[in-house]
């Protein structure tokens, strides 16, 4: 079975599930408030489990530990004897309080952190906060693409209108917009109503779903043992309404639906939730779950092997609608 999908309209083929690498920030920066540091051995085991399961791309960012995630990821790839042309690495430039000139100025920093692995996809890490116009940012990205210093250009959290504007700016520069990261899960489906999904389909843009398990809610583990909620960081609980108040109680019916289908396939709730996400929207949506243990990476990758029926996909969609 082949798992590859086209990244936008580029020649890059990626697995429907990649590995999000925020957890490799080594306890530095804002990410360090969410995840405890992982040593090199554990990081290599996590990356190795993802690779063994068919994952061929990894998403990181310069702000994930100020380059620590990029370096930890590529060290792990080297430890797993993965050559630079076997995987695609996606990273991001942080626009906040910076000018577009820093996109090109900081590329050498990205290359150093990535230790010889090329940037397959370079993304603007949000539509707001830069001291330069969006046009200037995208033109800087386009120059890097034309010079073959990056493989493709992507964005994050862009609205439907912003996606169309960005795609047109890049088209004028002779470059295509490959992707847009968005929060998408069974509990986060704004893309269906805000135009982002339709725009992505119209323009041939891949949507990369971050927080595809709604920060752990869709694993079902918090429902099985609510004491695990105490292990969640305060910032994570504050940002996720499903982890506050009656959130777990309200989402229980959806977890029950996931659990029933998981039982029928003899897989985990996590795997059903991920497979729904990469199947329900066709080839448009791919997902980047994180993993802090090898077993989590193995479990996520194995979700690609499932084939839910149309009725099961719709059954979960309806259950999700009822509790969102």
N, C-alpha and C positions, 0 to 999 in steps of 0.2 A: 504494500500500500504506500502511495506517495502522499506526503503531507504538505508539499510546497504550495505556496501561493505567491502571486506576483506582488511586489511592493509598489503600489501605485501603478504607473505605466512604465516603470523602469525595467531593466533586465534582471534586477535582483529577485531571487526566489527565497522566500522565508517560510518557516514552519508556522502554522496557525497559532501556535503558542511559543512565545519567547520567554526569556527570563528577565524579570525586572531586578535591577541590582542596587536599589537604594540601601538594602541591608548590608552592602559591602562598604559602607562609609567609614568603617573602623572607629565608630564612636565620635567622629569629628563633625563639627558644624551642626546645623539644625537636624540633620538625619540622625546624629548621635543621640538626640533626645528621644528617638523612637526605637532605635535598635542598639543592642549591646554589640561591642566589637566581636568580630569573628576572626579566629586565627587563620593562617595561611592553609593549614591542613584541612580545616573544615570548609573553607571557601573552595578549595580545589575539589573536595568531595561533592559539594553542592553542584558546582559547574559540571563535574564529571557525570553526575546523575542526570542532569538535564541533557547533556550531549548524548548519553547512552539511550535516552528516551526519544531522540529524534529532534531535539531543539537545536536550531542552527543560527540563532541570533540572540543578542543580549542588549538590553537597554540600560544606559547609565546616564550620567550628567556631570558637568564640572562642579555643580554645587553639592553633589553627593559626597560630602567629606572633603570638599575643595580638591578634587582629583583623586582622593583615596579610593573611591569605588572603581574608577577607571583602572587604576594601577593594580588593585586587588584582583579585579576581573581578569586582566590580561596576564598577570602572574599565574592565576589559576589555569588559564588556557594553556600557557606554556607548560605548566606542571602536568597537564593532561596531554601534552605533545600534539596540540592542535596548531596546524600551520595557519599563517595569516590569511590564506585564501579559502579556508574551510568554513569560516563563520562570518557573519555580518555583525558589526558593532554599531549601535546607534547611541549617540551622545547628544548633549544639548548645551547651547550657549545661553547663559542667564542674562536677560535684558535689563534687569532692574537697576536703575540709576546709572546706566552705562550707555555710551554712544555706539553707533553701529561700527565705528572704526575698530572697536575692541574685538569684533568677530574675527577679523583677519589678524589682528595683533596677537590674539590669544591662541590661534591655531597651533603655533609651536608648543605651547603648554599642553594642549590636548595630545599632540603627537608624542611628547615625552611621557605623559601619564599612560598612554596606551601602548608604549614600549614596542613600537614597530607594527602594531596591528592598525590597519587603515580605518578611517571613519567611513563606514558604509552609508550612514544616514546622519546628517547634522541637523538639529532641530532648534528652532527658536522656542525657548522654554516658557512661553506665555505671550499673550497679545498686548500686555500693558507694562508700564514701568520704565520703558527705555526713554532716554533723552533724545533719541533720534526717531524719525518717522518710520513707519512700517516699510515704506518703499525703500528707504535707505538700508534698512536691515536686510531686506530680501535681495536687494542688489548686491550687497556684500556677500551674502550666501551664494548668489548666482555666480559671482566671480570665482569663488572657491570651487564651485562645481565645474565651471568651464576650464579651470586650470587643473582639473582632476585631483584636487587636494582633498575633496570629499566626494562620495559616490552619489549622494542624493540629498535633497532639501526637504525638511519637514517642519511642522509647527506643532504647537500644543495649545489646547483649550481655545481654539479659534471658533468664532460663531460662523453660521452659514454665510453671512455677508462678508466677514473677514476672509473666509476661505476663498470666495469668488474673487475678491480683490487681490489676495495673495497669488492665486493661480494666474491671474491676468498679468500682474507685475512680472512674475517669473517667466511667463510665456513671452513677454516682450524682450526678456533677456536671453531667450533661447533655452530655458530650463523649465522642467515640469515640477509641480508640487506633488511630492510623493505621498505625504502622510499628514495626519492630524491626530495628536493624542487627545483622548477625551475620557472622562470618567464614565464607564459603561459596565453595567452588570444587571442581573435580574432585578435589582433594587434601584438601579440608576439608568433610566431609559429616556432621558430628555432628548436624546438624538432623534427619537421617533417623531417628536412634535416640534422641535425648534429649527428644523430644516437642515441640520448638520448631516444626517444620514442621507437624505435625498441629494444634497449638494455633493457629498462624497461620491455617491453613485454616478451622478451626472458628469462629474469631472474626472472620474477614475482615480480617486484618492483613497488610500487605505486608512481606515480608522484603527488606531492602536488603543485598545481598552486598558487603561490603568485602573487600579483598585478593582479588578474583575471579580473579587470575592467580597467586595464591600468591607475591606479591612477585617476580614475574618468572620464576618457575620454569616456568610453563605457556606462556611465549612460545616456548620451545625454543631461545632464543638462547644461554642459558648452556650448554646441551648441545652446541650447534654449536661454540661457542668458549668453553671454560671459563675463558679468561683474563679474560672479562668479569666473572667472579666477583670478581676483585680490585677492580673498580670499585664493588662493593656496599659500603655502609657497614658498619662493624664491628657496630653495633647491629642492623642489618637481618639480618646473617648470624647473629648470636647468637640472635635471636628466631625464626628459621626453620630447623627441623631439616633441611629439604630442601636447605639451602645449606651444610650442614656434613657432614663425614665422607664417607660413601658416598651421601649424599642424591641427588646428580645421577645416579649410576650406578643407584640403585634405581628412579628415576622414568623412566629411559630408555625402557622398553617402552611407557609411556603416551604419551610424546612421539612415539614411532614410530607409534602408532595415530592420534594427532592429525595427524601429518604426512601419513599416507596419505590420510586423509579430506580434509585441506586441499588436497592435490595434485589430488584428484578434482574439487574445486570451484574450483580455481585461486585459492585465497585463502591467508591465513597461518594458522599454528598458533594464534596469538592469537585470530583471529576464530572459529575452530572452538571453542576453549575457552570463549569468551564466549557464543557462540550456544548451546552445550550448556547453560550455566548458566541462561540466560533462557528456555530451552525445556523442559528436562527436568522442571522443577518446575511447569510450567504458568504461570499468571498470578501465582502467589504471590511469585516471586522476581524482583527487578530487580537490576542491578549498577552499581557506581560505580568503574570502573577510573580510575586517574589517568593523566596524560600530561604529560611534560616537553618534548615536541616536538609540533608540529602534526601530523606524520605519525602519531604514536601516537594522537592524538584522532580523526583521520580513520579510521584502521584500526579502532579500537574501535567507532565509530559505524556503520561499514559492516557490522559483525557482525550488526546487526539485519536486514539484507537477506537473510540466509541462511535456508534452511529445511531443516534436517537431517531425515532420515527417522527413524522410530521405531527401526529396526534400528541405525542409526548412533548414536543417542542411547544405546541399551542397550549397544552395543559399547564405547563410551567409558566408560560407568558401570562395566562389568565390568573394563575395563582399569584404571580408577582404583581399584577395590576391591583389585585384586591388588598394588598398589604402595603403598597408604597405610599 
